[in-house]
């Protein structure tokens, strides 16, 4: 059998601390389970019995036994993992994105989309959306007059205005409202 259960040497002080940990209602469940595991190993209980009692595997028992030998009780505590790397949303990137929005796209589009900006700066569209939301910039909502490449744009716009307002009498009614 590759895993043996020779008794683990635990001092009386450590045993008492482990006993308190097993009865704790505030510690993470994993810490409690590991302290029970070490107490069972210290009592000389066989791996198979520990596996059945704690619903765990022999490699897990061996791992925590080794960690306890190396670092004692501190080795049983859950380690904090650093998580995701820091964001790429730096002030320099934010400034570049906002400057690009003011200039406008060079591909002939009327405005930037988050995906186009993301492709330009090699970041995710979500990062671009966060930058724009933080700066309260909405490139798809226009609050200014936009020029058109259509050479007949002004004529069409005047014609549309007459269609909307109709005759001068109708225009007067609308204005007096």
C-alpha positions in Angstrom: 0.0 0.0 0.0 1.6 3.3 -1.1 0.1 5.3 1.8 0.8 4.4 5.3 -0.7 5.7 8.5 2.2 5.8 10.9 1.2 8.1 13.8 1.9 11.7 13.3 3.8 13.4 16.1 1.7 16.2 17.5 2.5 18.2 20.7 -0.2 18.5 23.4 -0.5 22.2 22.6 -1.1 21.5 18.9 -3.5 18.8 19.7 -5.6 21.2 21.8 -5.5 23.8 19.1 -6.6 21.3 16.5 -9.4 20.1 18.8 -10.6 23.7 19.1 -10.5 24.1 15.4 -12.6 21.0 14.8 -15.3 22.5 17.0 -15.2 25.9 15.4 -18.3 27.3 13.7 -16.5 30.3 12.2 -13.5 28.7 10.4 -13.9 27.6 6.8 -15.1 24.0 6.5 -11.9 23.0 4.7 -9.8 24.1 7.7 -12.0 22.2 10.1 -11.8 19.1 7.9 -8.0 19.3 7.7 -7.6 19.7 11.5 -9.8 16.6 12.0 -7.6 14.8 9.5 -4.4 15.6 11.4 -6.0 14.5 14.7 -7.0 11.2 13.2 -3.5 10.8 11.8 -2.0 11.6 15.2 -4.2 8.9 16.7 -2.8 6.4 14.3 -6.0 5.8 12.3 -5.5 4.0 9.0 -5.8 5.9 5.7 -8.8 3.9 4.6 -10.7 4.7 7.8 -9.9 8.4 7.4 -11.0 8.3 3.8 -14.3 6.8 4.8 -14.8 9.2 7.8 -13.9 12.4 6.0 -15.0 11.4 2.4 -11.6 12.2 1.0 -8.8 10.5 -0.9 -5.4 9.0 0.1 -3.4 11.6 -2.0 -5.3 14.4 -0.2 -4.5 12.9 3.2 -0.8 12.5 2.2 -0.7 16.1 1.0 -2.0 17.6 4.2 0.1 15.3 6.3 3.2 16.5 4.5 2.1 20.2 4.8 1.6 19.7 8.5 5.0 18.2 8.9 6.6 21.1 7.0 4.7 24.1 8.5 2.7 22.6 11.4 -0.8 24.1 12.0 -0.1 27.2 9.8 0.2 24.8 6.9 -3.4 23.6 7.3 -4.9 27.1 6.8 -6.4 28.0 3.5 -4.0 29.9 1.4 -5.2 33.1 -0.3 -4.7 32.9 -4.1 -3.9 36.2 -5.8 -6.7 35.8 -8.4 -6.8 37.7 -11.6 -3.9 39.8 -12.7 -4.3 43.6 -12.3 -6.4 45.3 -14.9 -4.9 46.7 -18.1 -7.1 49.8 -17.6 -4.3 52.2 -16.9 -4.6 56.0 -17.0 -2.4 56.0 -20.1 -4.8 53.6 -21.9 -7.8 55.6 -20.8 -6.3 58.8 -22.2 -5.5 57.1 -25.5 -9.1 55.8 -25.8 -10.6 59.1 -25.0 -8.3 60.9 -27.5 -9.2 58.4 -30.2 -12.9 59.0 -29.6 -12.4 62.8 -30.1 -10.6 62.2 -33.4 -13.1 59.7 -34.8 -12.3 56.5 -36.7 -10.1 56.6 -39.8 -12.1 53.9 -41.6 -14.8 56.2 -42.7 -17.3 55.2 -40.0 -19.3 57.9 -38.3 -18.4 56.9 -34.8 -16.4 54.4 -32.8 -17.9 51.1 -31.6 -16.5 49.4 -28.5 -15.3 46.5 -30.6 -13.5 48.8 -33.0 -11.7 50.5 -30.1 -10.9 47.2 -28.5 -9.3 45.9 -31.7 -7.3 49.2 -32.1 -5.9 49.0 -28.5 -5.7 45.2 -28.2 -7.9 44.9 -25.2 -11.3 43.4 -24.5 -14.5 45.3 -25.4 -15.5 45.1 -21.8 -12.4 47.1 -20.8 -13.3 49.7 -23.4 -16.9 49.8 -22.1 -15.6 50.3 -18.5 -13.4 53.2 -19.7 -16.2 54.9 -21.5 -18.6 54.4 -18.6 -16.2 55.9 -16.2 -15.6 58.9 -18.4 -19.4 59.1 -19.1 -18.7 59.0 -22.8 -21.3 57.5 -25.2 -19.9 57.5 -28.7 -23.0 56.0 -30.2 -25.2 58.8 -28.9 -24.7 62.0 -30.7 -25.3 65.5 -29.3 -23.9 67.4 -32.2 -24.7 67.9 -35.8 -23.0 65.3 -38.0 -21.8 66.1 -41.5 -22.8 63.8 -44.3 -20.7 62.7 -47.3 -23.9 63.0 -49.5 -23.5 66.0 -51.8 -27.2 66.5 -51.7 -27.6 66.3 -48.0 -28.6 69.9 -47.4 -31.3 69.8 -50.1 -32.7 66.5 -48.7 -32.7 67.9 -45.2 -34.6 71.1 -46.3 -37.1 68.9 -48.2 -37.6 66.7 -45.1 -38.2 69.8 -43.0 -40.9 71.0 -45.3 -42.5 67.6 -45.3 -42.5 67.5 -41.6 -43.9 70.9 -41.0 -46.1 71.1 -44.1 -47.5 74.6 -45.0 -46.7 77.8 -43.2 -50.2 77.6 -41.5 -49.4 74.2 -40.1 -46.0 75.5 -39.0 -47.7 78.3 -37.1 -50.0 75.9 -35.3 -47.0 73.8 -34.2 -45.0 76.7 -33.1 -47.9 78.3 -31.1 -48.8 74.8 -29.7 
